[in-house]
């Protein structure tokens, strides 16, 4: 495979929205990629299942396996032993899905008769079932979506309020729209020739005006 098995598992999880890994969720994911999950028993099966087993001539695989994937031109089936508990079914089904997603297709109708392929399927199952920070975050957001949205809105309102308050306080710290030069003792209008386009010019602070250290420019503020 071109990408790592871990990335493949993570991509599969995202695509099929597998926030909480369960047997029903994995069965649905398997159906989404075109596979039917069939539960079987070594000794007795329902008539419909037994008919499928006989028609496909897979009795030997049924007796020897807890689970396997069968693929040919007409069928895409995943067989899972019905006596397995829920956790075991999750392990087996995630392993079989690993074979499918990792594209372990060959001339055989039963996938996974190769050591390397078994290792990759096990690795896929490990990463698919592993609780990652991304999955935990997505799960938390899904369970608490309304609370998260409200919290974000409140945070934005608070931030906007703080920004507006800061701008108001900053504006109040100046005396009008007057500017002073770095060395002069006069304050000027913004477009006055003495401060216009000068990088050292700065706005007149309220405290500097009140100190009496600056007087109006006679050219731009003759009054």
N, CA, C and O of each residue as an XYZ file, in Angstrom:
892
protein
N       0.840     -1.200      0.000
C       0.000      0.000      0.000
C       0.877      1.254      0.000
O       1.965      1.261      0.576
N       0.384      2.322     -0.660
C       1.172      3.538     -0.745
C       1.167      4.299      0.579
O       2.200      4.840      0.972
N       0.049      4.352      1.263
C       0.004      5.021      2.553
C       0.116      3.987      3.668
O      -0.117      2.798      3.448
N       0.474      4.448      4.867
C       0.653      3.526      5.976
C      -0.680      2.922      6.394
O      -1.741      3.496      6.152
N      -0.607      1.754      7.027
C      -1.820      1.082      7.500
C      -2.530      1.957      8.527
O      -3.760      1.986      8.574
N      -1.767      2.665      9.344
C      -2.363      3.549     10.350
C      -3.204      4.644      9.695
O      -4.332      4.894     10.120
N      -2.668      5.294      8.671
C      -3.420      6.341      7.975
C      -4.649      5.764      7.273
O      -5.702      6.399      7.222
N      -4.498      4.549      6.731
C      -5.627      3.895      6.078
C      -6.753      3.656      7.073
O      -7.922      3.892      6.766
N      -6.399      3.186      8.268
C      -7.395      2.933      9.315
C      -8.063      4.233      9.764
O      -9.276      4.276      9.966
N      -7.261      5.296      9.918
C      -7.810      6.580     10.349
C      -8.746      7.155      9.285
O      -9.795      7.709      9.614
N      -8.374      7.026      8.031
C      -9.202      7.522      6.935
C     -10.516      6.745      6.862
O     -11.577      7.323      6.627
N     -10.436      5.439      7.065
C     -11.639      4.599      7.056
C     -12.576      4.994      8.190
O     -13.790      5.078      8.009
N     -11.994      5.237      9.364
C     -12.784      5.638     10.530
C     -13.514      6.952     10.281
O     -14.686      7.091     10.631
N     -12.822      7.917      9.675
C     -13.433      9.217      9.384
C     -14.524      9.091      8.327
O     -15.606      9.664      8.462
N     -14.229      8.341      7.283
C     -15.175      8.214      6.170
C     -16.485      7.584      6.620
O     -17.554      7.952      6.132
N     -16.406      6.629      7.554
C     -17.611      5.911      7.980
C     -18.100      6.355      9.366
O     -18.947      5.708      9.982
N     -17.540      7.479      9.837
C     -18.003      8.099     11.089
C     -18.000      7.112     12.257
O     -18.972      7.010     13.005
N     -16.891      6.392     12.395
C     -16.782      5.394     13.460
C     -16.231      6.051     14.724
O     -15.047      5.931     15.041
N     -17.111      6.741     15.432
C     -16.695      7.396     16.670
C     -16.558      6.370     17.791
O     -15.553      6.345     18.501
N     -17.565      5.532     17.942
C     -17.517      4.451     18.915
C     -17.531      3.134     18.146
O     -18.483      2.836     17.426
N     -16.471      2.354     18.306
C     -16.365      1.106     17.559
C     -17.207      0.030     18.234
O     -16.945     -0.363     19.371
N     -18.218     -0.437     17.518
C     -19.075     -1.508     18.006
C     -19.326     -2.474     16.857
O     -19.068     -2.156     15.696
N     -19.823     -3.641     17.188
C     -20.108     -4.635     16.154
C     -21.150     -4.121     15.147
O     -20.928     -4.237     13.942
N     -22.282     -3.556     15.603
C     -23.253     -3.015     14.642
C     -22.660     -1.911     13.755
O     -22.957     -1.840     12.563
N     -21.811     -1.045     14.353
C     -21.200      0.040     13.579
C     -20.267     -0.504     12.509
O     -20.228      0.012     11.391
N     -19.506     -1.556     12.853
C     -18.603     -2.170     11.880
C     -19.386     -2.900     10.789
O     -18.991     -2.880      9.624
N     -20.488     -3.541     11.160
C     -21.322     -4.212     10.159
C     -21.866     -3.193      9.152
O     -21.905     -3.454      7.950
N     -22.277     -2.050      9.652
C     -22.785     -0.995      8.772
C     -21.683     -0.492      7.852
O     -21.914     -0.255      6.667
N     -20.460     -0.327      8.413
C     -19.330      0.124      7.599
C     -19.012     -0.899      6.516
O     -18.708     -0.536      5.380
N     -19.084     -2.197      6.877
C     -18.836     -3.266      5.903
C     -19.879     -3.215      4.787
O     -19.546     -3.395      3.615
N     -21.122     -2.973      5.145
C     -22.188     -2.857      4.150
C     -21.958     -1.657      3.241
O     -22.247     -1.706      2.046
N     -21.439     -0.587      3.816
C     -21.178      0.624      3.032
C     -20.132      0.399      1.953
O     -20.142      1.078      0.926
N     -19.221     -0.557      2.177
C     -18.191     -0.827      1.165
C     -18.557     -2.057      0.326
O     -17.733     -2.595     -0.414
N     -19.815     -2.484      0.464
C     -20.330     -3.511     -0.432
C     -20.249     -4.938      0.044
O     -20.344     -5.857     -0.770
N     -20.072     -5.164      1.362
C     -19.942     -6.525      1.893
C     -21.098     -6.851      2.837
O     -21.552     -6.007      3.608
N     -21.554     -8.083      2.756
C     -22.615     -8.574      3.642
C     -21.987     -9.433      4.739
O     -21.195    -10.332      4.455
N     -22.343     -9.151      5.982
C     -21.832     -9.923      7.115
C     -22.810    -11.058      7.414
O     -23.999    -10.822      7.628
N     -22.300    -12.291      7.427
C     -23.111    -13.474      7.700
C     -22.556    -14.188      8.930
O     -21.368    -14.503      8.990
N     -23.413    -14.436      9.898
C     -22.988    -15.174     11.080
C     -23.256    -16.672     10.866
O     -24.304    -17.065     10.353
N     -22.285    -17.489     11.270
C     -22.390    -18.928     11.056
C     -22.062    -19.686     12.339
O     -21.565    -19.114     13.309
N     -22.348    -20.976     12.322
C     -22.001    -21.854     13.431
C     -21.309    -23.082     12.854
O     -21.578    -23.488     11.723
N     -20.399    -23.677     13.658
C     -19.689    -24.868     13.174
C     -20.614    -26.063     12.986
O     -20.425    -26.856     12.063
N     -21.613    -26.197     13.855
C     -22.439    -27.400     13.854
C     -23.802    -27.203     13.195
O     -24.267    -28.058     12.441
N     -24.430    -26.077     13.485
C     -25.784    -25.879     12.969
C     -25.945    -24.455     12.462
O     -25.499    -23.507     13.109
N     -26.580    -24.300     11.306
C     -26.851    -22.984     10.746
C     -28.282    -22.927     10.242
O     -28.888    -23.946      9.912
N     -28.804    -21.714     10.191
C     -30.130    -21.534      9.604
C     -30.087    -21.993      8.149
O     -29.033    -21.998      7.512
N     -31.228    -22.369      7.653
C     -31.310    -22.959      6.319
C     -30.700    -22.055      5.249
O     -29.985    -22.520      4.361
N     -30.989    -20.764      5.346
C     -30.486    -19.830      4.341
C     -28.963    -19.751      4.368
O     -28.309    -19.736      3.325
N     -28.407    -19.699      5.585
C     -26.947    -19.637      5.733
C     -26.316    -20.940      5.263
O     -25.299    -20.930      4.568
N     -26.925    -22.066      5.645
C     -26.398    -23.373      5.241
C     -26.406    -23.515      3.713
O     -25.491    -24.107      3.139
N     -27.415    -22.985      3.073
C     -27.498    -23.031      1.607
C     -26.351    -22.262      0.973
O     -25.748    -22.713      0.000
N     -26.055    -21.084      1.544
C     -24.937    -20.268      1.031
C     -23.622    -21.022      1.195
O     -22.797    -21.053      0.281
N     -23.431    -21.632      2.370
C     -22.201    -22.381      2.646
C     -22.031    -23.537      1.660
O     -20.940    -23.751      1.130
N     -23.083    -24.260      1.423
C     -23.023    -25.407      0.508
C     -22.797    -24.965     -0.934
O     -21.983    -25.550     -1.648
N     -23.512    -23.941     -1.355
C     -23.380    -23.457     -2.733
C     -21.983    -22.922     -3.031
O     -21.487    -23.049     -4.151
N     -21.351    -22.320     -2.019
C     -20.009    -21.771     -2.212
C     -18.915    -22.798     -1.919
O     -17.732    -22.550     -2.154
N     -19.334    -23.958     -1.401
C     -18.380    -25.039     -1.106
C     -17.286    -24.576     -0.128
O     -16.095    -24.765     -0.378
N     -17.713    -23.973      0.980
C     -16.753    -23.441      1.961
C     -16.926    -24.105      3.327
O     -16.599    -23.506      4.351
N     -17.434    -25.330      3.348
C     -17.647    -26.021      4.608
C     -16.347    -26.186      5.381
O     -16.337    -26.073      6.607
N     -15.252    -26.450      4.678
C     -13.952    -26.626      5.337
C     -13.513    -25.346      6.029
O     -13.019    -25.381      7.156
N     -13.694    -24.216      5.357
C     -13.334    -22.917      5.952
C     -14.216    -22.616      7.152
O     -13.750    -22.055      8.144
N     -15.493    -22.987      7.067
C     -16.434    -22.762      8.163
C     -15.994    -23.526      9.410
O     -16.037    -22.989     10.517
N     -15.576    -24.762      9.233
C     -15.180    -25.602     10.366
C     -13.853    -25.168     10.982
O     -13.590    -25.439     12.154
N     -13.023    -24.497     10.195
C     -11.666    -24.189     10.664
C     -11.486    -22.745     11.105
O     -10.399    -22.377     11.549
N     -12.525    -21.911     10.996
C     -12.308    -20.481     11.192
C     -13.317    -19.845     12.131
O     -14.438    -20.326     12.296
N     -12.886    -18.747     12.741
C     -13.796    -17.912     13.526
C     -14.369    -16.799     12.657
O     -15.364    -16.163     13.004
N     -13.710    -16.579     11.509
C     -14.174    -15.539     10.609
C     -13.285    -15.447      9.387
O     -12.076    -15.661      9.479
N     -13.872    -15.131      8.242
C     -13.089    -14.979      7.014
C     -13.913    -14.199      6.000
O     -15.120    -14.019      6.160
N     -13.234    -13.743      4.953
C     -13.895    -12.977      3.897
C     -13.872    -13.772      2.594
O     -12.839    -14.312      2.196
N     -15.020    -13.832      1.945
C     -15.160    -14.573      0.692
C     -15.502    -13.586     -0.418
O     -16.447    -12.806     -0.301
N     -14.720    -13.629     -1.499
C     -14.942    -12.708     -2.614
C     -14.814    -13.442     -3.936
O     -13.828    -14.140     -4.175
N     -15.800    -13.284     -4.783
C     -15.656    -13.697     -6.179
C     -16.432    -12.713     -7.042
O     -16.786    -11.627     -6.583
N     -16.695    -13.082     -8.272
C     -17.349    -12.149     -9.181
C     -18.765    -11.803     -8.736
O     -19.265    -10.718     -9.032
N     -19.403    -12.715     -8.030
C     -20.813    -12.533     -7.664
C     -21.052    -12.211     -6.195
O     -22.085    -11.639     -5.850
N     -20.107    -12.570     -5.325
C     -20.349    -12.433     -3.883
C     -19.236    -11.650     -3.182
O     -18.059    -11.749     -3.529
N     -19.650    -10.880     -2.197
C     -18.727    -10.201     -1.280
C     -19.276    -10.431      0.119
O     -20.185     -9.732      0.568
N     -18.716    -11.416      0.797
C     -19.270    -11.858      2.072
C     -18.201    -11.894      3.157
O     -17.053    -12.259      2.909
N     -18.601    -11.509      4.358
C     -17.741    -11.654      5.536
C     -18.460    -12.600      6.495
O     -19.580    -12.324      6.924
N     -17.814    -13.710      6.826
C     -18.399    -14.702      7.729
C     -17.827    -14.522      9.136
O     -16.612    -14.448      9.319
N     -18.715    -14.454     10.118
C     -18.333    -14.283     11.523
C     -19.016    -15.376     12.350
O     -20.219    -15.602     12.218
N     -18.244    -16.047     13.200
C     -18.807    -17.102     14.042
C     -19.764    -16.493     15.067
O     -19.395    -15.573     15.797
N     -20.977    -17.004     15.116
C     -22.018    -16.430     15.969
C     -21.778    -16.666     17.454
O     -22.360    -15.957     18.275
N     -20.940    -17.635     17.834
C     -20.696    -17.913     19.255
C     -19.694    -16.955     19.882
O     -19.513    -16.965     21.100
N     -19.051    -16.141     19.086
C     -18.107    -15.164     19.633
C     -18.865    -14.110     20.432
O     -19.999    -13.761     20.103
N     -18.224    -13.610     21.485
C     -18.870    -12.519     22.213
C     -18.699    -11.220     21.418
O     -18.024    -11.200     20.389
N     -19.310    -10.150     21.900
C     -19.328     -8.879     21.164
C     -17.925     -8.359     20.875
O     -17.640     -7.926     19.758
N     -17.047     -8.400     21.875
C     -15.678     -7.894     21.685
C     -14.916     -8.737     20.669
O     -14.164     -8.206     19.852
N     -15.113    -10.047     20.724
C     -14.433    -10.929     19.775
C     -14.934    -10.704     18.351
O     -14.154    -10.750     17.400
N     -16.228    -10.463     18.207
C     -16.785    -10.179     16.880
C     -16.207     -8.875     16.330
O     -15.935     -8.763     15.135
N     -16.025     -7.907     17.200
C     -15.423     -6.634     16.782
C     -14.000     -6.862     16.281
O     -13.610     -6.326     15.244
N     -13.230     -7.654     17.015
C     -11.856     -7.946     16.615
C     -11.803     -8.664     15.264
O     -11.038     -8.284     14.378
N     -12.616     -9.691     15.123
C     -12.603    -10.477     13.882
C     -13.086     -9.641     12.703
O     -12.477     -9.662     11.634
N     -14.177     -8.905     12.893
C     -14.726     -8.121     11.796
C     -13.793     -6.984     11.389
O     -13.637     -6.710     10.199
N     -13.175     -6.324     12.357
C     -12.224     -5.245     12.020
C     -11.018     -5.810     11.279
O     -10.470     -5.158     10.390
N     -10.601     -7.028     11.646
C      -9.500     -7.704     10.953
C      -9.881     -7.997      9.493
O      -9.089     -7.766      8.579
N     -11.098     -8.504      9.289
C     -11.543     -8.826      7.927
C     -11.715     -7.556      7.091
O     -11.386     -7.541      5.905
N     -12.221     -6.512      7.701
C     -12.330     -5.231      6.994
C     -10.935     -4.737      6.615
O     -10.748     -4.136      5.557
N      -9.955     -4.996      7.487
C      -8.569     -4.641      7.181
C      -8.088     -5.312      5.911
O      -7.436     -4.681      5.079
N      -8.406     -6.595      5.755
C      -8.048     -7.302      4.522
C      -8.647     -6.608      3.297
O      -7.984     -6.443      2.273
N      -9.905     -6.209      3.425
C     -10.612     -5.599      2.292
C     -10.032     -4.229      1.959
O      -9.700     -3.946      0.808
N      -9.914     -3.379      2.985
C      -9.441     -2.017      2.764
C      -7.987     -1.995      2.302
O      -7.591     -1.132      1.518
N      -7.194     -2.950      2.792
C      -5.789     -3.038      2.378
C      -5.626     -3.763      1.039
O      -4.512     -3.981      0.564
N      -6.751     -4.125      0.453
C      -6.785     -4.693     -0.900
C      -5.981     -5.989     -1.017
O      -5.130     -6.133     -1.895
N      -6.268     -6.916     -0.125
C      -5.597     -8.216     -0.145
C      -6.322     -9.193     -1.073
O      -6.698    -10.295     -0.673
N      -6.505     -8.765     -2.301
C      -7.208     -9.612     -3.257
C      -6.196    -10.392     -4.099
O      -5.164     -9.860     -4.509
N      -6.507    -11.624     -4.338
C      -5.649    -12.479     -5.169
C      -6.550    -13.422     -5.958
O      -7.744    -13.162     -6.104
N      -5.994    -14.501     -6.462
C      -6.799    -15.460     -7.198
C      -7.700    -16.294     -6.311
O      -8.653    -16.902     -6.797
N      -7.413    -16.335     -5.007
C      -8.218    -17.118     -4.074
C      -9.516    -16.384     -3.737
O      -9.559    -15.155     -3.682
N     -10.562    -17.160     -3.517
C     -11.835    -16.543     -3.140
C     -11.859    -16.150     -1.665
O     -12.618    -15.262     -1.278
N     -11.038    -16.799     -0.835
C     -10.948    -16.462      0.584
C      -9.711    -15.593      0.800
O      -8.585    -16.001      0.516
N      -9.950    -14.391      1.307
C      -8.867    -13.415      1.478
C      -8.057    -13.713      2.734
O      -8.595    -14.165      3.745
N      -6.746    -13.449      2.651
C      -5.908    -13.474      3.842
C      -5.101    -14.730      4.046
O      -4.800    -15.075      5.188
N      -4.734    -15.432      2.984
C      -3.919    -16.643      3.136
C      -2.436    -16.329      2.952
O      -1.706    -17.056      2.278
N      -2.022    -15.250      3.557
C      -0.641    -14.792      3.405
C      -0.204    -14.160      4.726
O      -0.966    -13.420      5.347
N       1.023    -14.455      5.150
C       1.524    -13.965      6.444
C       1.571    -12.446      6.471
O       1.158    -11.823      7.449
N       2.080    -11.847      5.388
C       2.171    -10.388      5.335
C       0.784     -9.750      5.392
O       0.579     -8.743      6.070
N      -0.158    -10.345      4.676
C      -1.512     -9.816      4.679
C      -2.162     -9.935      6.054
O      -2.881     -9.034      6.486
N      -1.910    -11.039      6.735
C      -2.432    -11.211      8.096
C      -1.866    -10.151      9.030
O      -2.580     -9.612      9.876
N      -0.592     -9.859      8.874
C       0.047     -8.841      9.712
C      -0.578     -7.467      9.443
O      -0.866     -6.721     10.379
N      -0.787     -7.138      8.168
C      -1.384     -5.847      7.825
C      -2.810     -5.737      8.348
O      -3.218     -4.690      8.850
N      -3.567     -6.830      8.227
C      -4.952     -6.812      8.719
C      -4.992     -6.641     10.233
O      -5.852     -5.936     10.761
N      -4.057     -7.291     10.931
C      -3.963     -7.128     12.388
C      -3.602     -5.690     12.747
O      -4.143     -5.114     13.690
N      -2.673     -5.124     11.972
C      -2.245     -3.742     12.222
C      -3.410     -2.776     11.972
O      -3.627     -1.843     12.745
N      -4.147     -3.007     10.895
C      -5.323     -2.177     10.589
C      -6.327     -2.243     11.735
O      -6.841     -1.215     12.176
N      -6.604     -3.451     12.214
C      -7.552     -3.640     13.314
C      -7.090     -2.898     14.563
O      -7.891     -2.278     15.262
N      -5.795     -2.969     14.834
C      -5.239     -2.292     16.019
C      -5.501     -0.792     15.963
O      -5.983     -0.207     16.933
N      -5.184     -0.167     14.830
C      -5.339      1.290     14.716
C      -6.805      1.695     14.610
O      -7.186      2.775     15.063
N      -7.629      0.835     14.014
C      -9.049      1.153     13.906
C      -9.722      1.144     15.280
O     -10.597      1.965     15.554
N      -9.306      0.213     16.138
C      -9.925      0.077     17.456
C      -9.284      0.974     18.514
O      -9.840      1.165     19.596
N      -8.121      1.518     18.195
C      -7.404      2.348     19.158
C      -8.116      3.684     19.352
O      -8.515      4.324     18.380
N      -8.275      4.102     20.605
C      -8.907      5.390     20.904
C      -7.892      6.506     20.712
O      -6.943      6.632     21.486
N      -8.092      7.312     19.682
C      -7.181      8.412     19.395
C      -7.753      9.728     19.922
O      -8.939      9.829     20.234
N      -6.884     10.725     20.012
C      -7.324     12.047     20.470
C      -8.362     12.628     19.522
O      -9.326     13.260     19.955
N      -8.156     12.409     18.208
C      -9.104     12.913     17.210
C     -10.478     12.293     17.397
O     -11.492     12.990     17.361
N     -10.508     10.974     17.597
C     -11.796     10.289     17.773
C     -12.474     10.731     19.068
O     -13.687     10.939     19.091
N     -11.697     10.876     20.149
C     -12.266     11.329     21.410
C     -12.846     12.735     21.272
O     -13.909     13.035     21.816
N     -12.127     13.604     20.531
C     -12.596     14.975     20.327
C     -13.888     14.993     19.521
O     -14.831     15.710     19.856
N     -13.923     14.191     18.448
C     -15.130     14.120     17.621
C     -16.310     13.571     18.413
O     -17.440     14.042     18.277
N     -16.029     12.563     19.247
C     -17.082     11.957     20.062
C     -17.619     12.967     21.076
O     -18.829     13.070     21.280
N     -16.703     13.718     21.712
C     -17.118     14.721     22.696
C     -17.973     15.791     22.025
O     -19.000     16.205     22.563
N     -17.539     16.237     20.838
C     -18.290     17.273     20.131
C     -19.672     16.772     19.742
O     -20.654     17.507     19.846
N     -19.753     15.513     19.290
C     -21.038     14.957     18.871
C     -21.992     14.845     20.054
O     -23.182     15.129     19.922
N     -21.471     14.429     21.217
C     -22.318     14.260     22.395
C     -22.714     15.591     23.013
O     -23.795     15.717     23.589
N     -21.835     16.589     22.893
C     -22.078     17.873     23.547
C     -22.080     19.017     22.533
O     -21.593     20.111     22.818
N     -22.630     18.752     21.355
C     -22.575     19.711     20.257
C     -23.177     21.056     20.634
O     -22.567     22.098     20.391
N     -24.375     21.044     21.230
C     -25.049     22.301     21.577
C     -24.243     23.095     22.594
O     -24.099     24.312     22.478
N     -23.715     22.383     23.602
C     -22.944     23.062     24.645
C     -21.683     23.678     24.050
O     -21.325     24.809     24.379
N     -21.009     22.933     23.172
C     -19.778     23.432     22.546
C     -20.068     24.668     21.708
O     -19.322     25.646     21.764
N     -21.153     24.631     20.927
C     -21.507     25.770     20.072
C     -21.827     27.002     20.912
O     -21.386     28.109     20.606
N     -22.609     26.789     21.989
C     -22.955     27.908     22.882
C     -21.700     28.479     23.526
O     -21.553     29.696     23.633
N     -20.781     27.591     23.962
C     -19.544     28.032     24.593
C     -18.691     28.851     23.628
O     -18.102     29.862     24.010
N     -18.631     28.404     22.371
C     -17.854     29.128     21.361
C     -18.460     30.500     21.101
O     -17.738     31.490     20.982
N     -19.803     30.560     21.012
C     -20.480     31.843     20.776
C     -20.226     32.803     21.936
O     -19.927     33.979     21.728
N     -20.349     32.284     23.169
C     -20.095     33.118     24.349
C     -18.659     33.616     24.372
O     -18.394     34.769     24.714
N     -17.724     32.725     24.001
C     -16.308     33.118     23.972
C     -16.070     34.219     22.955
O     -15.320     35.160     23.214
N     -16.715     34.101     21.786
C     -16.569     35.128     20.747
C     -17.152     36.458     21.206
O     -16.588     37.521     20.945
N     -18.307     36.384     21.904
C     -18.926     37.614     22.420
C     -18.022     38.277     23.451
O     -17.845     39.495     23.441
N     -17.450     37.464     24.345
C     -16.543     38.002     25.375
C     -15.321     38.643     24.732
O     -14.904     39.739     25.108
N     -14.744     37.926     23.737
C     -13.554     38.450     23.056
C     -13.872     39.756     22.337
O     -13.084     40.701     22.362
N     -15.056     39.796     21.686
C     -15.459     41.013     20.980
C     -15.658     42.159     21.968
O     -15.276     43.298     21.696
N     -16.265     41.845     23.125
C     -16.464     42.868     24.156
C     -15.145     43.402     24.691
O     -14.982     44.606     24.889
N     -14.206     42.491     24.923
C     -12.897     42.912     25.414
C     -12.170     43.772     24.393
O     -11.513     44.749     24.753
N     -12.287     43.407     23.111
C     -11.626     44.172     22.046
C     -12.224     45.566     21.923
O     -11.503     46.555     21.784
N     -13.563     45.632     21.977
C     -14.225     46.939     21.905
C     -13.844     47.805     23.103
O     -13.563     48.995     22.964
N     -13.839     47.173     24.298
C     -13.459     47.906     25.502
C     -12.036     48.421     25.427
O     -11.748     49.547     25.831
N     -11.139     47.580     24.900
C      -9.738     47.992     24.763
C      -9.610     49.171     23.803
O      -8.858     50.112     24.058
N     -10.363     49.109     22.681
C     -10.308     50.194     21.703
C     -10.859     51.497     22.292
O     -10.321     52.577     22.047
N     -11.949     51.376     23.080
C     -12.532     52.573     23.712
C     -11.556     53.192     24.699
O     -11.353     54.406     24.715
N     -10.949     52.332     25.531
C      -9.988     52.844     26.523
C      -8.780     53.475     25.840
O      -8.258     54.498     26.284
N      -8.353     52.847     24.758
C      -7.210     53.386     24.026
C      -7.547     54.737     23.414
O      -6.748     55.672     23.448
N      -8.785     54.820     22.837
C      -9.219     56.070     22.217
C      -9.348     57.172     23.271
O      -9.021     58.330     23.012
N      -9.824     56.805     24.448
C      -9.988     57.791     25.526
C      -8.653     58.277     26.081
O      -8.584     59.321     26.729
N      -7.611     57.524     25.826
C      -6.291     57.929     26.333
C      -5.658     59.022     25.478
O      -4.633     59.588     25.857
N      -6.270     59.327     24.312
C      -5.754     60.373     23.429
C      -6.584     61.640     23.567
O      -7.740     61.610     23.989
N      -5.954     62.765     23.195
C      -6.666     64.041     23.169
C      -7.013     64.344     21.713
O      -6.170     64.801     20.941
N      -8.262     64.081     21.356
C      -8.708     64.352     19.999
C      -7.891     63.633     18.936
O      -7.277     62.595     19.181
N      -7.909     64.231     17.733
C      -7.147     63.677     16.610
C      -5.952     64.581     16.330
O      -5.750     65.059     15.214
N      -5.168     64.798     17.385
C      -4.010     65.673     17.248
C      -2.725     64.867     17.391
O      -2.676     63.838     18.064
N      -1.668     65.387     16.717
C      -0.410     64.660     16.669
C       0.746     65.564     17.064
O       0.700     66.784     16.904
N       1.791     64.916     17.591
C       2.997     65.660     17.976
C       4.200     65.015     17.308
O       4.190     63.828     16.981
N       5.235     65.821     17.114
C       6.468     65.302     16.535
C       7.367     64.821     17.673
O       7.069     65.027     18.849
N       8.456     64.185     17.302
C       9.344     63.617     18.318
C      10.047     64.688     19.134
O      10.360     64.475     20.305
N      10.299     65.856     18.513
C      11.085     66.873     19.221
C      10.315     68.159     19.503
O      10.718     68.933     20.371
N       9.202     68.407     18.778
C       8.473     69.659     18.943
C       7.609     69.710     20.184
O       7.383     68.698     20.847
N       7.126     70.913     20.489
C       6.251     71.131     21.641
C       4.890     71.665     21.213
O       4.161     72.265     22.002
N       4.568     71.432     19.946
C       3.283     71.843     19.414
C       2.484     70.588     19.040
O       3.058     69.558     18.687
N       1.165     70.692     19.122
C       0.357     69.597     18.591
C      -0.361     70.087     17.346
O      -0.709     71.262     17.225
N      -0.576     69.138     16.405
C      -1.009     69.486     15.058
C      -2.178     68.613     14.602
O      -2.452     67.546     15.152
N      -2.850     69.120     13.572
C      -3.822     68.267     12.901
C      -3.060     67.186     12.127
O      -1.870     67.329     11.847
N      -3.759     66.116     11.790
C      -3.112     64.967     11.158
C      -2.440     65.319      9.839
O      -1.393     64.767      9.500
N      -3.053     66.253      9.086
C      -2.518     66.592      7.776
C      -1.600     67.803      7.781
O      -1.252     68.335      6.727
N      -1.212     68.234      8.971
C      -0.303     69.374      9.070
C       1.055     69.002      8.500
O       1.519     67.873      8.661
N       1.691     69.962      7.831
C       2.965     69.705      7.174
C       4.057     69.287      8.159
O       5.016     68.619      7.773
N       3.916     69.675      9.418
C       4.945     69.360     10.411
C       4.913     67.897     10.891
O       5.897     67.394     11.434
N       3.785     67.233     10.685
C       3.688     65.828     11.128
C       3.275     64.858     10.021
O       3.428     63.643     10.151
N       2.745     65.423      8.923
C       2.273     64.574      7.842
C       3.412     63.742      7.256
O       4.487     64.265      6.961
N       3.167     62.458      7.092
C       4.126     61.512      6.492
C       5.405     61.327      7.309
O       6.382     60.775      6.803
N       5.410     61.778      8.559
C       6.580     61.562      9.410
C       6.361     60.314     10.288
O       5.379     60.220     11.023
N       7.295     59.372     10.189
C       7.151     58.109     10.929
C       7.282     58.296     12.427
O       6.826     57.456     13.203
N       7.906     59.398     12.843
C       8.109     59.623     14.283
C       6.915     60.316     14.936
O       6.856     60.429     16.160
N       5.966     60.778     14.125
C       4.795     61.472     14.683
C       3.904     60.487     15.434
O       3.770     59.330     15.036
N       3.298     60.956     16.521
C       2.402     60.110     17.305
C       1.260     60.946     17.866
O       1.362     62.166     17.992
N       0.179     60.266     18.199
C      -0.994     60.981     18.683
C      -0.731     61.588     20.060
O       0.029     61.065     20.874
N      -1.393     62.704     20.269
C      -1.240     63.420     21.537
C      -2.047     62.712     22.627
O      -3.265     62.563     22.527
N      -1.343     62.288     23.654
C      -1.996     61.607     24.770
C      -2.727     62.619     25.640
O      -2.321     63.776     25.743
N      -3.820     62.165     26.269
C      -4.617     63.039     27.126
C      -3.778     63.612     28.263
O      -3.903     64.791     28.594
N      -2.936     62.794     28.852
C      -2.125     63.263     29.984
C      -1.069     64.283     29.550
O      -0.715     65.180     30.314
N      -0.565     64.138     28.306
C       0.411     65.117     27.807
C      -0.256     66.459     27.544
O       0.327     67.517     27.781
N      -1.498     66.397     27.048
C      -2.235     67.641     26.816
C      -2.521     68.332     28.142
O      -2.335     69.542     28.272
N      -2.970     67.564     29.116
C      -3.314     68.134     30.413
C      -2.094     68.656     31.152
O      -2.224     69.509     32.031
N      -0.919     68.161     30.814
C       0.302     68.633     31.483
C       0.684     70.047     31.055
O       1.463     70.713     31.736
N       0.139     70.506     29.930
C       0.454     71.850     29.452
C       1.773     71.928     28.710
O       2.223     73.019     28.360
N       2.394     70.794     28.468
C       3.692     70.794     27.802
C       3.568     71.084     26.307
O       4.549     71.436     25.651
N       2.353     70.932     25.775
C       2.167     71.140     24.335
C       1.123     72.220     24.098
O       0.122     72.296     24.811
N       1.360     73.051     23.098
C       0.442     74.096     22.700
C       0.062     73.901     21.235
O       0.797     73.253     20.491
N      -1.103     74.466     20.799
C      -1.536     74.240     19.427
C      -0.623     74.878     18.408
O      -0.036     75.934     18.647
N      -0.510     74.218     17.258
C       0.292     74.716     16.139
C      -0.398     75.961     15.566
O      -1.605     75.925     15.328
N       0.325     77.049     15.341
C      -0.278     78.274     14.848
C      -0.631     78.202     13.372
O      -1.414     79.008     12.870
N      -0.039     77.214     12.670
C      -0.323     77.109     11.244
C      -1.615     76.313     10.977
O      -2.476     76.749     10.213
N      -1.733     75.130     11.626
C      -2.925     74.327     11.354
C      -4.026     74.532     12.385
O      -5.167     74.132     12.153
N      -3.703     75.150     13.527
C      -4.686     75.442     14.562
C      -4.581     76.911     14.980
O      -4.283     77.207     16.137
N      -4.823     77.822     14.049
C      -4.630     79.263     14.334
C      -5.552     79.773     15.414
O      -5.221     80.731     16.113
N      -6.732     79.135     15.564
C      -7.684     79.603     16.567
C      -7.192     79.308     17.975
O      -7.871     79.635     18.948
